[in-house]
Amino acid sequence: MRVAGLLGANALILCVGLGALPWLGVARSWRMLVSRCGLAYLCGVVITGILAAHLALVHVSFGWLALSLLAAVSAVSGAWHLRGSERPEWRRPGWPALAAVAAFAALLAEYARAFAVAPLNRYDAWAIWALKGHALYAFGWADPAVFAGQAYRFANLDYPLLLPSLEAIDFRAMGAFDTRLLHLQFLLLLVAALAALGTVLWDRVPKVLVWALLGAIALAPAVFDQLLTAYADLPLALVFAVGVAAAGRWLVTDERWALTVATLCFGGTLLTKNEGTLFVAAVFVALLVAAYRRWRAPAVAAAVDVAVLLPWKLYVRVHHLHDINYSLTDTFDLHHIRGRLGVGPIAFRTLGRQMVDPLQWGLLAPLFVLLLLIAAVAGARALALYGAVAVLLSWLGLSWIYVISRYEYSSYLDSTKERVVASVVLAAAALIPLLAAEARASARGRDRPRGDAARTP
């Protein structure tokens, strides 16, 4: 029954996403809705998580009733938006696609065997994320007695509430604080992200590249291991990677819906973990550098994401919450920084080695670097510049955190290096098919139609 409740809640979240796609501009007809329905699940997760996290700040519980109402309103309004539009046509899927789907289904079924029985035995999982999820489940809102209480300072109280809000929805759906079945939600997040990433790339790159990328991500040892910890780092990385790919598609095609999806994903990134602010800022800087003639659209998207983050930041300010790991304001503490500048290069090299570790991430990072160079030489300079700036700034920003932290750097770096690089690696990986396709098209004289706005500035 608990599994049925968990799956039922996620089915409603899927309905939320399906109904939202027409309003996001992703689907302007029933036919487009069917072809791009892979985005629905992840969009539903992010929309539901953002709404539940914000409602938790104003003493509003988000359970079965709220989720059912949201799903009904979204589905009905989405259907109304598509009334009278083109209907989908049935097309028999090819054998390669069926074989790939079957292989993924078998892999996920095998993963589910471990996720359904895994204990919640990692410190951050139960001391930070599940603790907050349980508190939201028990109290129904972000009660300052817990979420701003001095006794709970160890739980990184300044971390945003998107993931705990989703966990609280799961606990309400299951009717119990079940820390074993909770792991299935993390596996479902992988399914949502892979489906969304495949949809973003599907009609822009060769299908074999899409399947290869999705397989490489699903089979990466770090993906399985980190999802099983029930930490927030891999969910953060998955949502962020889809946003990076969607923003890259916008850069190439100037399709408004792609930037809208990216904006939604970046909003989810900001409300998942504090490091999300660093990653999202790096991407918007990269977009402005690579597409400076189209600066208005990224600027509007950045303003929307700031508005999404603002309620949580107001809660943090009102209750005087602070990050116990680091503070960006310490960047201006010259006395502190002067004695730790040597930590920067050490952290930069350590994180770099972690990203190229084939036993963790396969060859994703080296392939990204190779295709980045090929794309730049072939003429796809805007996309190559975007990828290079986004990844490099994210990498540098992570390294800087170890410089400004008050912790002894070696133990802090050793305990976090494996998981903090996930967002950088998966963001880079998400751009690999686009870089390959655009490099090939540029080398062939750009035989695919593109608007003038999508050309390299």
Residue pairs with C-beta under 8 A, 6 or more apart in sequence:
1 175
2 174
2 175
2 176
2 178
2 181
3 116
3 174
3 181
3 184
5 173
5 174
5 175
6 170
6 173
6 174
6 181
6 184
6 185
8 173
9 64
9 67
9 169
9 170
9 172
9 173
10 41
10 185
10 188
12 67
12 68
12 70
12 71
13 41
13 44
13 45
13 48
13 67
13 71
14 40
14 41
14 44
15 44
15 71
15 72
15 74
15 75
16 43
16 44
16 47
16 48
16 67
16 70
16 71
16 74
16 75
17 39
17 40
17 41
17 42
17 43
17 44
17 45
17 47
17 74
18 33
18 37
18 40
18 44
18 74
18 75
18 78
19 71
19 73
19 74
19 75
19 76
19 77
19 78
19 79
20 40
20 43
20 44
20 47
20 74
20 78
21 27
21 33
21 36
21 37
21 39
21 40
21 43
21 78
22 28
22 33
22 78
22 81
22 82
23 77
23 78
23 81
24 43
24 257
24 260
24 261
24 264
25 256
25 257
25 260
26 32
26 33
26 36
26 39
26 43
26 257
26 260
26 261
27 33
27 36
27 82
28 82
28 85
29 82
29 85
29 86
29 87
30 82
30 85
30 86
30 87
30 88
31 85
31 86
31 87
31 88
31 89
32 86
33 78
33 82
33 88
34 88
35 88
35 203
36 199
37 199
38 195
38 196
38 198
38 199
38 202
39 195
39 196
39 199
39 200
39 261
41 191
41 192
41 195
41 196
42 192
42 193
42 195
42 196
42 239
42 242
42 265
43 196
43 261
43 264
45 166
45 189
45 192
45 268
46 162
46 239
46 264
46 265
46 267
46 268
47 264
48 67
48 70
48 166
48 169
49 162
49 163
49 165
49 166
49 268
49 271
50 162
50 267
50 268
50 271
50 308
51 62
51 70
52 62
52 66
52 162
52 165
52 166
52 168
52 169
53 160
53 161
53 162
53 164
53 165
53 271
53 312
54 311
54 312
55 61
55 62
55 66
55 141
56 62
56 136
56 141
56 142
56 161
56 165
56 168
57 141
57 142
57 161
57 311
57 312
57 315
58 141
59 140
59 141
60 66
60 140
60 141
61 140
61 141
62 165
62 168
62 169
63 169
63 172
64 172
64 173
67 169
67 173
96 207
96 211
97 207
100 211
100 215
103 215
104 194
104 214
104 215
104 218
107 218
107 219
108 187
108 190
108 191
108 218
111 187
111 190
111 224
112 184
112 187
114 228
115 183
115 184
115 186
115 187
115 227
115 228
116 180
116 181
116 183
116 184
117 180
118 180
118 183
118 228
118 230
119 179
119 180
120 126
120 130
120 179
120 180
120 182
120 183
120 230
122 229
122 230
122 231
124 229
124 231
124 232
125 229
125 230
125 231
126 179
127 154
127 155
128 155
128 156
128 159
129 163
129 164
129 167
129 230
129 231
129 232
130 167
130 179
130 182
130 230
131 152
131 155
132 146
132 147
132 155
132 159
132 161
132 164
132 167
133 163
133 164
133 165
133 166
133 167
133 168
133 170
133 171
133 182
134 167
134 168
134 171
134 177
135 142
135 143
135 146
135 147
135 164
136 142
136 161
136 164
136 165
136 167
136 168
137 167
137 168
137 171
137 172
137 177
139 146
142 161
142 315
144 319
146 152
147 157
147 161
147 319
148 157
148 319
148 320
148 321
149 157
153 324
154 324
156 323
156 324
156 325
157 319
157 321
158 274
158 316
158 321
158 322
158 323
159 232
159 273
159 274
160 270
160 271
160 272
160 273
160 274
160 276
160 309
160 312
161 271
161 312
162 268
162 271
162 272
163 232
163 235
163 272
163 273
166 185
167 182
167 185
170 181
170 182
170 185
171 177
171 178
171 182
174 181
182 230
183 227
183 228
183 230
186 227
186 228
186 230
186 234
186 235
187 227
189 227
189 235
189 238
190 218
190 223
190 227
190 238
192 238
193 238
193 239
193 241
193 242
194 214
194 217
194 218
196 242
196 261
197 213
197 214
197 217
197 241
197 242
197 245
197 430
198 210
198 214
200 242
200 245
200 246
200 249
200 258
200 261
201 209
201 210
201 213
201 245
201 249
201 433
201 434
202 210
204 249
204 252
204 253
204 433
204 434
204 437
205 433
205 434
205 436
205 437
206 433
206 437
209 432
209 433
209 436
209 437
210 433
213 429
213 430
213 432
213 433
216 362
216 363
216 364
216 429
217 223
217 364
217 426
217 429
219 362
220 360
220 361
220 362
220 364
221 359
221 360
222 360
222 361
222 418
222 422
222 425
223 234
226 233
226 234
226 418
226 419
226 422
227 234
227 235
229 419
231 419
232 272
232 273
233 273
233 419
233 420
233 422
233 423
234 419
234 422
235 272
236 269
236 272
236 273
236 275
236 276
236 279
236 422
236 423
237 422
237 423
237 425
237 426
237 427
238 426
239 265
239 268
239 269
239 272
240 265
240 266
240 269
240 276
240 279
240 280
240 423
240 426
240 427
241 423
241 426
241 427
241 429
241 430
242 261
242 265
242 430
243 261
243 262
243 263
243 264
243 265
243 266
243 268
243 269
243 280
243 283
244 262
244 283
244 390
244 427
244 430
244 431
245 430
245 431
245 434
246 258
246 259
246 261
246 262
246 265
247 258
247 259
247 262
247 283
247 287
247 386
248 383
248 386
248 387
248 430
248 431
248 434
249 255
249 258
249 434
250 256
250 258
250 259
250 262
250 297
251 287
251 290
251 291
251 382
251 383
251 386
251 454
252 382
252 383
252 434
252 438
252 450
252 454
253 450
253 451
253 454
254 294
254 450
254 451
254 453
254 454
256 297
259 297
259 298
259 301
260 301
262 301
263 301
263 304
263 305
266 276
266 280
266 283
266 301
266 305
267 304
267 305
267 308
267 309
269 276
269 279
269 280
270 276
270 277
270 280
270 305
270 308
270 309
271 308
271 309
271 312
274 323
275 398
275 401
275 420
275 423
276 423
277 309
278 394
278 397
278 398
278 401
279 394
279 397
279 423
279 424
279 427
280 305
281 393
281 397
282 389
282 390
282 393
282 394
282 397
283 390
283 427
284 298
284 301
284 302
285 389
285 390
285 393
286 385
286 386
286 387
286 388
286 389
286 390
286 393
287 298
287 386
288 295
288 298
288 299
289 385
289 386
289 389
290 382
290 383
290 385
290 386
290 389
290 457
291 298
291 382
291 386
291 457
292 457
293 453
293 457
294 453
294 457
315 321
325 401
325 405
325 407
325 412
326 401
326 404
326 405
326 406
326 407
327 404
328 404
330 336
330 337
330 404
330 406
331 337
331 400
331 404
333 404
336 404
336 406
337 403
337 404
340 403
340 404
340 409
341 403
343 402
343 403
343 409
344 399
344 400
344 402
344 403
346 402
346 409
346 413
347 398
347 399
347 401
347 402
347 403
347 409
347 413
348 395
348 396
348 399
350 413
350 417
351 395
351 398
351 399
351 417
351 420
351 421
351 424
352 395
354 360
354 417
354 418
354 421
355 361
355 365
355 395
355 421
355 424
355 425
356 365
356 366
360 418
361 425
361 429
364 425
364 426
364 428
364 429
364 432
365 425
365 428
365 429
367 429
367 432
368 387
368 391
368 428
368 429
368 431
368 432
368 435
371 432
371 435
371 436
371 439
372 384
372 387
372 388
372 435
373 384
374 435
374 436
374 439
375 381
375 383
375 384
375 387
375 435
375 436
375 438
375 439
375 442
376 384
376 385
377 439
378 438
378 439
378 440
378 442
378 443
379 439
379 442
379 443
379 456
380 435
380 438
380 439
380 441
380 442
380 456
381 456
382 455
382 456
382 457
383 431
383 434
383 435
383 438
384 435
386 431
387 428
387 431
387 435
390 427
391 424
391 427
391 428
394 423
394 424
394 427
395 424
398 420
398 421
398 424
402 409
402 412
402 413
403 409
405 412
441 447
441 448
